Amino acid sequence: MDEQGYQEFLSADGVNDWVVLHGGATAVFRVGSLGEAARLAGAVANIPGLEGTGVLLTVGDGFLTVRLTRDLWQLAPRHIDLARAISAVARASNAVADRSAVQEVQVAIAAKRDEIDVDFWRAVLGYLPMADDNAVDPLGHGSTVWMQEIDAGKSLRHAMHIDVSVAREQAAVRLQAALAAGGRIVDESHAPAYWTLADRAGNRVCIVAWPDGSDRKLPEDVSVHISPESDGILPS
């Protein structure tokens, strides 16, 4: 675990295109077509020092997603320079960073210490270890599985829940959308780090902003994107 690298990335200048999720720093760049996205991916791949770092590029019809790491605690000082270089290449290609599109979905499986079975989940999903308590899709398509250890004396009422990690300025927007869709808040005592919500059946999900520095002031050049269905609620 390298908390220093994570904190240095959050505090660095010139990385405003990037959102820090459970899986580390991620950026989405909007372009005009699939071809432009592929060309941008090629230009990014040629950045000196990027080869062999474990970066994940996802090309889509009109966008390129770049994930610098697969785990928050893998962030190191070198990732700051790589993030700046990638953003510079994107700007030169007239690509536009879209922080509102950046997210990561994680499946949290709760168990008491002597019942944690991460090897089972790695085997059944064909996943690989990234840390002792998780499993990740080697292709980067599926959600990370995290084993949440609970106290031995605590009852296991909700064996699984979903964590949705988003940009810190998007957390309240996502919260409003979930409430408008019929969800309810179960616990907001940790806000703005995260909120716990539930659907009508009681299935739980956390909207998580702490990896992106939920307590930090937004840079002046970062704006909040609000969907037309929103009533205008903004993060505090």
Buried (B, 14 or more C-beta within 10 A) or exposed (E): EBEEBBEBBBEBEEBBBBBBBBBBBBBBBBBEEEEBBBBBBEBBEEBEEBEEBBBBBBBEEEBBBBBBBBBBBBBBEEBBBBBBBBBEBBEEBEBEBBBBBBBBBBBBBBBEEEEBEBEEBBEEBEBEEBBEBBBBBEEBEBBBBBBBEBEEEEEEEBEEBBBBBBBBBBBBBBBBBBBEEEBEBBEEEEBBBBBBBBEEEEEBBBBBBBBBBBEEEBEEEBEBEBEEEBEEBEBE
